[in-house]
Amino acid sequence: MQKITRLGVAVTTVLATAAVCAPSVSAATRGGHWHPRGGHHAVFVQTDDPAGNQIIAYRRAGDGRLTQAATYDTNGLGGVLTGSVADHLASQGSLTYDPRRALLYAVNAGSDTVSVFSVDGDRLALRQVVASGGRFPVSVAVHDDVVYVLNALDGGSIQGYTVHNGRLDEQTGWNRRLGLDPNATPQFTNTPGQVGFTGDGTQLVVTTKANGNNLLVFNLHSDGAPADTPVVTNLPGAVPFAFVPNGRHGLFLTEAGTNAVATFAVHRDGTASQEAYAATGQSATCWIVAVRDLLYASNAGSSTLSGFRTSDHGRRLTALGNTPTDPGTVDAATSSDGHYLYAQTGVNGIVDEFAVNDDGSLTPLGSQTVPHGAGGEGIVAF
């Protein structure tokens, strides 16, 4: 088996080393207005299959174990970045839930589109497929009425949308090119990793991974439009990959180049400064998920999850140890009650199920093999 620690041979050595039709939904439209229901007791997993992207729906039992419920076509194609092994998109946020409108956004990297589903329990209904505004979309972020998509190829770009009546409306003036080197190889270490909002929604953040080792911060106007250019914070050798918000103006960030989790403050002028840092001691630390005061980082090269407890507003990170998974740990999500964690493992396309204990340790519950899910990324849990 090819070793996952290719994720870049430490970024050069460390980073690599990462159809059943939808049943009709009951929460549809009445009188032209969208009435959301939302997800509950469910987990949705994206296959990213180049032959036809799909969302696999799982029903979550009271003990956290999953049962496959249905398969939904996105009407788009998955994609595979050159050099990727367990993580064909090499990104976080490729499947994103909009709780305000009970919508699920899924990227179709192979067809340069985004699919929009309505969510009702563990059921989905496809509402729209929209162009991504660039090539090879890999990540989606939502805050209030604004959605942004990150495109990975041709130097990278972001495209903004507003949400109305359960559909995305493209804002033609909200496209910004990132200006990354389009010829840098391998693709999976040199394409942008994630787009996301700060907690208060006033700034949009993009990670560039090895293609610059930068955090790009776009300050947003009140209507959601981005600044013409981002403010750049360079993190030499860090290979910033993925993040989750920390309060209104902070981030918990994974660094695949140093195999660590770091806390950053994002200032009003768009600059970012590090406040805490903790090494995982693992290989290809790329994805991250937060639940309560706990963080779990996915280490694709080591096939583990590293746990941390946060305190002092994220300025202190306490390591809780590592939990083994199936080969190629990638994206992860936690249930809405915070009791369960579900980790995608990309080598064989398996979702591992865990109970989250009060002390932050994880207890294995079982696993599910995702149909056509090898290399897939994108998971949402309720």
Buried (B, 14 or more C-beta within 10 A) or exposed (E): EEEBBBBBBBBBBBBBBBEEEBBEBEBBEEEEEBBBBBBEBBBBBBBBBBEBBBBBBBBBEEEBBBEBBBBBBBBBBBBBBEBBBBBBBBBBBBBBBBEEBBBBBBBBBBBBBBBBBBBBBBBBBBBBBBBBBBBBBBBBBBBEBBBBBBBBBEBBBBBBBBBEEBBBEBBEEBBBEBBBEBEBEBBBBBBBBBBBBBBEBBBBBBBBBBBBBBBBBBBBEEEBBBBEEBBBBEBEEBBBBBBBBBEEBBBBBBBBBBBBBBBBBBBEEBBBEBBBBBBBBBBBBBBBBBBEEBBBBBBBBBBBBBBBBBEEEBEBBEBBEBBEBBBBBBBBBBBBEEBBBBBBBBBBBBBBBBBBEEEBEBEEBEBBEBBBBBBBBBBBBB
